[in-house]
Amino acid sequence: MATTLFLFFVIFLIVQMPVSFCLVISTVLAMFIASDIDSIAIILKLFRSCGNYHLIAIPFFILAGGFMESGGISRRLVTFSSALIGHVRGGLANTSVAAAMFFAGLSGAAAADTAAVGSLLIPAMKRKGYGSDMATSVMATAGSIGIIIPPSIPMIILGVTAGVSIGGLFMGGVIPGILMGGGLMIVNYIYCKVRKIEPEERVSFKELVRSCMDSILAILTVVIIVGGIVGGMFTATEASVVAALYSFVVGFFIYKELSFKDLPGIFVKSAVTTGVVVFTVAAASGFGWILTAENIPTEIASFVVGLSDSKWVIMLMLNALFLVMGTFLDPSAIIIILVPIVWPIVMKIGIEPIHFGVAMIVNMAIGQCTPPVGIALFVASGISGITLNQVMGCYWKYLLAMVVVLLLVIFFPFFSTWIPTMLGYIQP
């Protein structure tokens, strides 16, 4: 049955069927052709996989992102980022990275991060002579940080699937997210020096303070979400509701840029995005269920552990697998398909679960901006109006910086475990 399952899955991927449909149809066909399991079982499995309480965080974080974009919160974060670091060489590009990092603490999704910040800054970078290829490369890679810095929708799904603390994963992603942003800024500086792109003029201290004060409520959104989780005031799931409510109040009553006529569009867009994510979760759970029933995770775990005695070699092999899978599968699907397979290996060789989980998310962040299915790259190139062939010459340098950060996260667990250890998510 497993052979039939993988055969159909690969065929459907080749004909470019959406991944969620690939998962569902290949699962159903494998059951009909190679199994005597009642077909009602797969339907029950799909529904039950969506019944986890923690998944409620997904629609609320998506809704919060919609309120922030329409309510002027994301625009104020961009303005503040520009005032803060716009005078450094590559300032506008670095503003894109900084704004994406701020927005990552609000949206939890790479596509939303890229679209919200890119729609403002890609045209601005093109006007300032950065070039469409550089503007697209910067925004695609920076937007991918959206799933590393908390809150993160893939981290929620990973925590539910692997039984790992979602709060611990959130805190573990803070330093790697900052490292990723710093790496991209270094590339920006070098690239702008080569292309002789002059920095923006430094804003006055008065203008910097005014911009900070104007965006203080937007910045407080991040403080409320992360601080509330760390302080034990609410769980990661409850934080999503707080974020949505807070962003609505700020956008509607204080900034007054969010109106009643905007709400239907925001609700519909959030519902559609949530439907896509949750349907993928359900579809992948059925796929993973068959793999588990066929005892494939245990067999693969035994095979991989038998290849080497070094946990670092095994760690590299597993991360290479996630890196490759991330280039053509959605993070939700990767997590639900592969976690049941690799988690027994992680437990057997003694890797700290939060360390491995954060490394997985960094892997998938790279996949979010890498062809053939890099959604952040496609969103950015769609905004800039440039083809992938035109952007790749510049893009690979930014991709290399992301891979360097990934290696740092893999080989130096400190980066992903220090904050969770300090907060008690990991016992020393």
C-alpha positions as semicolon CSV with decimal commas, in nm:
position;residue;x (nm);y (nm);z (nm)
1;M;0,000;0,000;0,000
2;A;0,289;0,237;0,077
3;T;0,438;0,181;-0,268
4;T;0,104;0,259;-0,432
5;L;0,068;0,565;-0,211
6;F;0,407;0,713;-0,309
7;L;0,363;0,625;-0,676
8;F;0,036;0,816;-0,709
9;F;0,168;1,103;-0,497
10;V;0,471;1,153;-0,724
11;I;0,259;1,127;-1,040
12;F;0,016;1,392;-0,916
13;L;0,303;1,621;-0,816
14;I;0,454;1,587;-1,164
15;V;0,128;1,695;-1,327
16;Q;0,127;1,996;-1,089
17;M;-0,185;1,909;-0,893
18;P;-0,214;2,114;-0,569
19;V;-0,027;1,938;-0,288
20;S;-0,331;1,895;-0,063
21;F;-0,521;1,721;-0,344
22;C;-0,215;1,507;-0,419
23;L;-0,217;1,389;-0,060
24;V;-0,590;1,315;-0,037
25;I;-0,634;1,146;-0,375
26;S;-0,319;0,933;-0,347
27;T;-0,429;0,823;0,001
28;V;-0,778;0,725;-0,114
29;L;-0,649;0,544;-0,426
30;A;-0,391;0,352;-0,220
31;M;-0,664;0,239;0,019
32;F;-0,897;0,125;-0,261
33;I;-0,627;-0,054;-0,461
34;A;-0,400;-0,206;-0,198
35;S;-0,599;-0,226;0,125
36;D;-0,920;-0,367;0,267
37;I;-0,959;-0,077;0,515
38;D;-1,309;0,070;0,512
39;S;-1,307;0,399;0,317
40;I;-1,503;0,568;0,597
41;A;-1,188;0,541;0,810
42;I;-1,000;0,796;0,603
43;I;-1,292;1,041;0,623
44;L;-1,298;1,010;1,001
45;K;-0,920;1,056;1,012
46;L;-0,941;1,377;0,808
47;F;-1,206;1,526;1,036
48;R;-1,039;1,422;1,361
49;S;-0,705;1,572;1,255
50;C;-0,872;1,915;1,239
51;G;-1,021;1,887;1,588
52;N;-0,709;1,981;1,783
53;Y;-0,762;2,282;2,009
54;H;-0,422;2,435;1,924
55;L;-0,516;2,466;1,555
56;I;-0,757;2,746;1,654
57;A;-0,450;2,972;1,659
58;I;-0,416;2,949;1,280
59;P;-0,732;3,140;1,173
60;F;-0,687;3,401;1,447
61;F;-0,324;3,480;1,358
62;I;-0,426;3,503;0,991
63;L;-0,716;3,732;1,086
64;A;-0,480;3,945;1,298
65;G;-0,251;3,984;0,995
66;G;-0,547;4,105;0,787
67;F;-0,645;4,363;1,048
68;M;-0,285;4,485;1,072
69;E;-0,246;4,526;0,699
70;S;-0,576;4,713;0,650
71;G;-0,555;4,904;0,978
72;G;-0,224;5,078;0,906
73;I;-0,012;4,878;1,152
74;S;0,219;4,725;0,890
75;R;0,267;5,062;0,716
76;R;0,374;5,225;1,043
77;L;0,620;4,945;1,112
78;V;0,776;5,004;0,768
79;T;0,801;5,378;0,833
80;F;0,965;5,322;1,172
81;S;1,212;5,069;1,026
82;S;1,309;5,317;0,756
83;A;1,367;5,596;1,008
84;L;1,572;5,363;1,228
85;I;1,816;5,212;0,975
86;G;1,744;5,380;0,640
87;H;2,068;5,583;0,659
88;V;2,292;5,273;0,656
89;R;2,426;5,166;0,314
90;G;2,158;4,946;0,166
91;G;1,918;5,127;0,396
92;L;1,598;5,072;0,201
93;A;1,679;4,704;0,152
94;N;1,761;4,674;0,521
95;T;1,435;4,851;0,599
96;S;1,261;4,571;0,408
97;V;1,435;4,312;0,624
98;A;1,365;4,494;0,951
99;A;1,000;4,556;0,859
100;A;0,961;4,189;0,762
101;M;1,105;4,089;1,101
102;F;0,861;4,318;1,282
103;F;0,570;4,186;1,077
104;A;0,690;3,827;1,133
105;G;0,608;3,886;1,498
106;L;0,251;3,959;1,395
107;S;0,146;3,741;1,102
108;G;0,314;3,399;1,148
109;A;0,307;3,328;0,773
110;A;0,569;3,388;0,502
111;A;0,322;3,476;0,226
112;A;0,144;3,735;0,443
113;D;0,477;3,883;0,555
114;T;0,607;3,910;0,199
115;A;0,285;4,058;0,060
116;A;0,230;4,312;0,341
117;V;0,583;4,454;0,339
118;G;0,671;4,387;-0,025
119;S;0,374;4,577;-0,165
120;L;0,513;4,890;0,006
121;L;0,888;4,849;-0,032
122;I;0,952;4,663;-0,359
123;P;0,823;4,958;-0,569
124;A;1,020;5,197;-0,342
125;M;1,343;4,999;-0,392
126;K;1,292;4,994;-0,768
127;R;1,245;5,373;-0,772
128;K;1,569;5,417;-0,574
129;G;1,770;5,217;-0,828
130;Y;1,813;4,891;-0,639
131;G;1,697;4,691;-0,940
132;S;1,402;4,458;-0,966
133;D;1,622;4,152;-0,914
134;M;1,763;4,278;-0,584
135;A;1,429;4,412;-0,460
136;T;1,266;4,075;-0,527
137;S;1,552;3,876;-0,371
138;V;1,553;4,088;-0,055
139;M;1,179;4,071;-0,003
140;A;1,140;3,700;-0,082
141;T;1,410;3,595;0,164
142;A;1,311;3,850;0,430
143;G;0,946;3,750;0,401
144;S;1,040;3,390;0,475
145;I;1,150;3,494;0,825
146;G;0,775;3,511;0,893
147;I;0,768;3,144;0,996
148;I;1,078;3,162;1,220
149;I;1,010;3,459;1,450
150;P;0,711;3,392;1,678
151;P;0,424;3,354;1,631
152;S;0,461;3,094;1,357
153;I;0,183;2,887;1,204
154;P;0,420;2,598;1,108
155;M;0,549;2,596;1,467
156;I;0,193;2,555;1,591
157;I;0,139;2,260;1,357
158;L;0,477;2,111;1,454
159;G;0,399;2,144;1,824
160;V;0,063;1,970;1,777
161;T;0,206;1,693;1,559
162;A;0,521;1,617;1,758
163;G;0,385;1,691;2,104
164;V;0,645;1,964;2,164
165;S;0,576;2,283;2,359
166;I;0,452;2,549;2,115
167;G;0,570;2,821;2,353
168;G;0,915;2,659;2,362
169;L;0,932;2,650;1,983
170;F;0,820;3,014;1,968
171;M;1,098;3,123;2,204
172;G;1,350;2,901;2,027
173;G;1,285;3,082;1,699
174;V;1,372;3,430;1,829
175;I;1,755;3,419;1,798
176;P;1,760;3,223;1,467
177;G;1,512;3,476;1,324
178;I;1,736;3,765;1,429
179;L;2,041;3,585;1,286
180;M;1,857;3,535;0,958
181;G;1,770;3,903;0,939
182;G;2,129;4,002;1,024
183;G;2,269;3,773;0,755
184;L;2,043;3,926;0,490
185;M;2,143;4,277;0,599
186;I;2,511;4,192;0,556
187;V;2,442;4,075;0,201
188;N;2,247;4,398;0,140
189;Y;2,543;4,606;0,255
190;I;2,791;4,421;0,031
191;Y;2,559;4,422;-0,270
192;C;2,484;4,794;-0,241
193;K;2,855;4,870;-0,213
194;V;2,920;4,672;-0,532
195;R;2,631;4,841;-0,715
196;K;2,728;5,182;-0,571
197;I;2,382;5,245;-0,428
198;E;2,402;5,537;-0,187
199;P;2,222;5,525;0,150
200;E;1,923;5,739;0,238
201;E;1,971;6,058;0,434
202;R;1,969;6,016;0,811
203;V;1,643;6,141;0,961
204;S;1,657;6,389;1,246
205;F;1,626;6,267;1,603
206;K;1,295;6,448;1,626
207;E;1,165;6,262;1,318
208;L;1,289;5,930;1,459
209;V;1,106;5,990;1,787
210;R;0,789;6,098;1,602
211;S;0,801;5,781;1,389
212;C;0,857;5,568;1,699
213;M;0,565;5,726;1,881
214;D;0,342;5,684;1,575
215;S;0,422;5,312;1,556
216;I;0,439;5,237;1,929
217;L;0,099;5,067;1,933
218;A;0,206;4,852;1,639
219;I;0,529;4,754;1,816
220;L;0,332;4,675;2,133
221;T;0,150;4,402;1,940
222;V;0,471;4,198;1,936
223;V;0,536;4,275;2,303
224;I;0,184;4,167;2,400
225;I;0,199;3,840;2,203
226;V;0,549;3,728;2,310
227;G;0,536;3,886;2,657
228;G;0,198;3,732;2,731
229;I;0,319;3,383;2,639
230;V;0,648;3,420;2,829
231;G;0,473;3,572;3,133
232;G;0,222;3,289;3,148
233;M;-0,077;3,520;3,101
234;F;-0,205;3,314;2,809
235;T;-0,108;3,020;2,590
236;A;0,011;3,047;2,230
237;T;-0,342;2,960;2,116
238;E;-0,500;3,226;2,335
239;A;-0,236;3,474;2,215
240;S;-0,379;3,446;1,862
241;V;-0,718;3,568;1,984
242;V;-0,556;3,851;2,181
243;A;-0,355;3,952;1,872
244;A;-0,666;3,961;1,651
245;L;-0,868;4,159;1,906
246;Y;-0,585;4,403;1,978
247;S;-0,510;4,467;1,609
248;F;-0,880;4,527;1,541
249;V;-0,912;4,777;1,827
250;V;-0,596;4,964;1,725
251;G;-0,683;4,974;1,354
252;F;-1,051;5,058;1,401
253;F;-1,071;5,282;1,707
254;I;-0,726;5,440;1,735
255;Y;-0,569;5,462;1,388
256;K;-0,918;5,468;1,233
257;E;-0,790;5,323;0,905
258;L;-0,996;5,005;0,942
259;S;-1,364;5,042;0,859
260;F;-1,671;4,820;0,854
261;K;-1,658;4,797;0,476
262;D;-1,310;4,636;0,502
263;L;-1,429;4,358;0,733
264;P;-1,611;4,129;0,483
265;G;-1,304;4,117;0,259
266;I;-1,070;4,050;0,552
267;F;-1,298;3,775;0,689
268;V;-1,333;3,606;0,350
269;K;-0,959;3,621;0,279
270;S;-0,880;3,485;0,627
271;A;-1,134;3,206;0,587
272;V;-0,998;3,103;0,248
273;T;-0,637;3,104;0,372
274;T;-0,736;2,910;0,683
275;G;-0,926;2,660;0,470
276;V;-0,621;2,597;0,254
277;V;-0,392;2,549;0,555
278;V;-0,630;2,326;0,754
279;F;-0,727;2,118;0,450
280;T;-0,355;2,056;0,391
281;V;-0,318;1,952;0,756
282;A;-0,610;1,711;0,722
283;A;-0,488;1,572;0,391
284;A;-0,135;1,520;0,518
285;S;-0,259;1,349;0,834
286;G;-0,434;1,081;0,626
287;F;-0,118;1,033;0,424
288;G;0,090;1,004;0,741
289;W;-0,162;0,764;0,892
290;I;-0,105;0,513;0,611
291;L;0,272;0,547;0,647
292;T;0,242;0,474;1,018
293;A;0,005;0,181;0,958
294;E;0,261;0,033;0,719
295;N;0,533;0,072;0,987
296;I;0,741;0,289;0,753
297;P;0,852;0,545;1,016
298;T;1,007;0,274;1,232
299;E;1,182;0,109;0,937
300;I;1,325;0,440;0,813
301;A;1,434;0,533;1,165
302;S;1,620;0,204;1,203
303;F;1,782;0,247;0,859
304;V;1,899;0,605;0,921
305;V;2,032;0,533;1,271
306;G;2,224;0,238;1,126
307;L;2,406;0,463;0,877
308;S;2,615;0,644;1,137
309;D;2,693;0,654;1,507
310;S;2,726;1,032;1,505
311;K;2,414;1,228;1,592
312;W;2,553;1,525;1,397
313;V;2,582;1,322;1,077
314;I;2,225;1,201;1,125
315;M;2,115;1,556;1,205
316;L;2,270;1,678;0,878
317;M;2,103;1,401;0,678
318;L;1,763;1,477;0,825
319;N;1,803;1,849;0,765
320;A;1,912;1,784;0,408
321;L;1,589;1,588;0,366
322;F;1,382;1,879;0,499
323;L;1,574;2,126;0,284
324;V;1,496;1,930;-0,033
325;M;1,134;1,863;0,063
326;G;1,085;2,230;0,150
327;T;1,151;2,335;-0,207
328;F;0,838;2,165;-0,340
329;L;0,602;2,101;-0,046
330;D;0,409;2,329;0,190
331;P;0,550;2,338;0,547
332;S;0,223;2,202;0,690
333;A;0,240;1,899;0,462
334;I;0,609;1,840;0,534
335;I;0,555;1,847;0,908
336;I;0,262;1,607;0,912
337;I;0,415;1,368;0,659
338;L;0,773;1,359;0,788
339;V;0,747;1,420;1,163
340;P;0,601;1,073;1,235
341;I;0,895;0,933;1,036
342;V;1,184;1,139;1,176
343;W;1,072;1,200;1,535
344;P;1,155;0,844;1,649
345;I;1,505;0,904;1,509
346;V;1,535;1,235;1,694
347;M;1,432;1,073;2,021
348;K;1,657;0,772;1,970
349;I;1,979;0,968;1,913
350;G;1,911;1,217;2,192
351;I;1,861;1,544;2,001
352;E;1,680;1,815;2,200
353;P;1,329;1,831;2,044
354;I;1,305;2,212;2,048
355;H;1,651;2,242;1,887
356;F;1,554;2,002;1,611
357;G;1,211;2,161;1,569
358;V;1,355;2,510;1,522
359;A;1,612;2,376;1,272
360;M;1,320;2,219;1,082
361;I;1,138;2,552;1,068
362;V;1,451;2,735;0,946
363;N;1,482;2,469;0,675
364;M;1,126;2,528;0,567
365;A;1,175;2,904;0,571
366;I;1,444;2,854;0,308
367;G;1,202;2,633;0,114
368;Q;0,939;2,910;0,126
369;C;1,158;3,124;-0,100
370;T;1,316;2,854;-0,318
371;P;1,179;2,726;-0,653
372;P;0,987;2,535;-0,770
373;V;0,719;2,602;-0,503
374;G;0,871;2,891;-0,305
375;I;0,557;3,090;-0,227
376;A;0,743;3,394;-0,086
377;L;0,955;3,414;-0,401
378;F;0,647;3,396;-0,624
379;V;0,466;3,663;-0,420
380;A;0,768;3,895;-0,436
381;S;0,827;3,839;-0,808
382;G;0,456;3,897;-0,874
383;I;0,475;4,235;-0,700
384;S;0,794;4,337;-0,883
385;G;0,684;4,203;-1,222
386;I;1,007;4,010;-1,281
387;T;1,053;3,648;-1,395
388;L;1,240;3,388;-1,191
389;N;1,513;3,364;-1,457
390;Q;1,584;3,734;-1,416
391;V;1,606;3,720;-1,038
392;M;1,814;3,405;-0,982
393;G;2,154;3,565;-1,055
394;C;2,110;3,795;-0,755
395;Y;1,895;3,566;-0,546
396;W;2,143;3,283;-0,482
397;K;2,365;3,514;-0,273
398;Y;2,078;3,577;-0,032
399;L;1,996;3,207;-0,030
400;L;2,357;3,129;0,064
401;A;2,330;3,362;0,366
402;M;2,019;3,173;0,479
403;V;2,196;2,838;0,446
404;V;2,487;2,969;0,658
405;V;2,240;3,064;0,933
406;L;2,081;2,719;0,907
407;L;2,421;2,555;0,963
408;L;2,479;2,778;1,267
409;V;2,143;2,671;1,411
410;I;2,218;2,302;1,345
411;F;2,570;2,290;1,492
412;F;2,526;2,541;1,774
413;P;2,213;2,437;1,971
414;F;2,268;2,739;2,198
415;F;2,101;2,965;1,941
416;S;1,770;2,778;1,959
417;T;1,777;2,647;2,316
418;W;1,913;2,933;2,529
419;I;1,590;3,133;2,562
420;P;1,365;2,824;2,608
421;T;1,606;2,699;2,877
422;M;1,605;3,035;3,054
423;L;1,223;3,034;3,053
424;G;1,190;2,675;3,174
425;Y;1,071;2,511;2,852
426;I;1,390;2,299;2,851
427;Q;1,517;2,148;3,173
428;P;1,898;2,192;3,210
